[in-house]
Amino acid sequence: MSGTATDVMKRYRNGEIWDFENEMPTLTRDVILGLDGGTTSTLCICIPLMPFSDDLPDPLPVLATAVAGCSNHNSVGETAARETLEQVMAEALSKSGSNRSSVRAVCLAVSGVNHPTDQERILSWLRHMFPSHVKLFVENDAVAALASGTLGKLHGCVLIAGTGTIAYGFTEDGREARAAGAGPVLGDWGSGYGIAAQALTAVVKAHDGRGPQTMLTSDILRTIGLSSPDELIGWTYEDPSWARIAALAPVVVSCAEASDPVANKILQYSVQDLAESVKAVVRRLNLCGQDGNDCFALVMVGGVLAANKRWDIGKEVVSCISKDYPGAYPIRPKVEPAMGAALLAWNYFKKQSENGLKC
Amino acid sequence: MSGTATDVMKRYRNGEIWDFENEMPTLTRDVILGLDGGTTSTLCICIPLMPFSDDLPDPLPVLATAVAGCSNHNSVGETAARETLEQVMAEALSKSGSNRSSVRAVCLAVSGVNHPTDQERILSWLRHMFPSHVKLFVENDAVAALASGTLGKLHGCVLIAGTGTIAYGFTEDGREARAAGAGPVLGDWGSGYGIAAQALTAVVKAHDGRGPQTMLTSDILRTIGLSSPDELIGWTYEDPSWARIAALAPVVVSCAEASDPVANKILQYSVQDLAESVKAVVRRLNLCGQDGNDCFALVMVGGVLAANKRWDIGKEVVSCISKDYPGAYPIRPKVEPAMGAALLAWNYFKKQSENGLKC
């Protein structure tokens, strides 16, 4: 049978999303599902259950992946989020030749999970989707991003900076802390959105006489196809999407690389802001130990931190953090956050199994 | 006949909005209409045509006023804006015992008018509403606010700071300039929204370890009925209204009055930001003359600038501007911006009549 997204969606509409389970030979292989659900897309990855005793293989084995749209319940509502998640899991299982009875554990890491109540609600409907023996875990997507860098170990701090930004950390004994992640109204100025909004502000200020002239004016107007800064107000408010504004961040980087002082100042401010989020988490969790020099993983995720530019925001952030905490050990993950979620599920399942054996 | 808003609305729905003109004795008195259309409400004021030769009477004569909802076409769409404006004018005329043939001039000052194209579009449908002899003028609402302080004279600078902020100035020879007024995404940090958003950010930062503890935490949470800063993210994004956030600005003022350093810093930043908008307009228009000491009207409008607090933002803004431009002469208008619009209409009509006589 076919497992394309369209097929799965058609089956979902007909209430047949799991029908493939009756149409194929059942494989006895145990599998794990990891999901990374963001505001733009959702990725589900299906991996085999790896032996607990061995080191993790390199590369990590992948049976199937599937992609769908937004699954942030704050953004699209609970029903649509649930449909998307069920579809993408069915597609990944179908592609891997498995079914729900083969699943040992699922970790769903999704943005918009900020409270235990969010976790409980999502867990309760995941529970209805799977046989009762399946172990289910729900986390904020930042937790999966951390695990994608540490290969499933929840220790250290992750800094995500894409359209938005958040810093999230864990100690080895399970304490956790976060900083930022509160969106543009509440001061996430180091994010892609924050960088771009400051650049648009600089263009308006240069135009009305409040600020210095800057290359950002010509470069931003050309990028979005406007002829005058007067048109920026209309452009800004015609569409409330944060991602649309954040998409201008690379223009700020290129202007800073061309030595524009205004663009340069915005990026330096962004670096301070991002570093301060990490430092707040490190301080609260004492990740640096008593003498301040303990090593800890600093996982760097998101377009703003990508090391593909001469003006390297991520490198500057690490340098700023290292001045206070020389033990910060930067990691740029080689696998997707969805794999981080799968490794988390595997780790949780392993711990529960080991604890079960001890009882 | 009755002239209540409900009656007028019912008549509008039935296409009978102007029917009252056939049902009442026609008065021969000439009148002027001034309208101030904002994002929260629209006020229409009907005044008698005053003789051109005399000084303005004190108090200014008012025949009738009428109030309606939002008439910003960017916010409610063109059809709804037009309906609201037509309703509110019909109500004011009906209450004053006049009809459209008595009207000599109309000045419609409305937020969201940023370009000549906005003016042209609104003028063209106003044109269809009135007999051809009626003089029609369309302005940004900031222009009426200036005129409310200068009693119709377009010279000087107005600073509006309520939910949003804008500075708008005119020279005696008709050049104009504006600064700010670009909304919260584009850096209007001195506005009520800007002050409140910075305060919410300070609460989040105090909570996640990025900033110092502040009285704002307890005072803001109590005001909006939340028990923890964790709930602020949900509260902030559940309703995108700028006015809802801006309503927290008085809490920041009261915390600053109680000597909270974080609140104090936010207000000082707001003062700098508001003063900078005025200074940019003064510089560009050279309102202060060659030696920098010329007098010019500085009209102060909006809740943020109201002089009813010990921490007086308006007074601090004037003090900051006066350091650079000692000729700034602050005026807090005693009449509504709608009266400013009516006086503008009267002035325009007077000038056109005088020019007509010369021809």
Interface residues (C-beta under 8 A of the other chain):
Chain A: N74 N114 H115 A177 R178 A179 A180 G181 A182 G183 P184 V185 L186 G187 A197 Q198 L200 T201 V204 K205 D208 G209 R210 D230 L232 I233 G234 T236 Y237 P240 I245 E276 S277 A280 V281 R283 R284
Chain B: N74 N114 H115 A177 R178 A179 A180 G181 A182 G183 P184 V185 L186 G187 A197 Q198 L200 T201 V204 K205 D208 G209 R210 D230 L232 I233 G234 T236 Y237 P240 I245 E276 S277 A280 V281 R283 R284
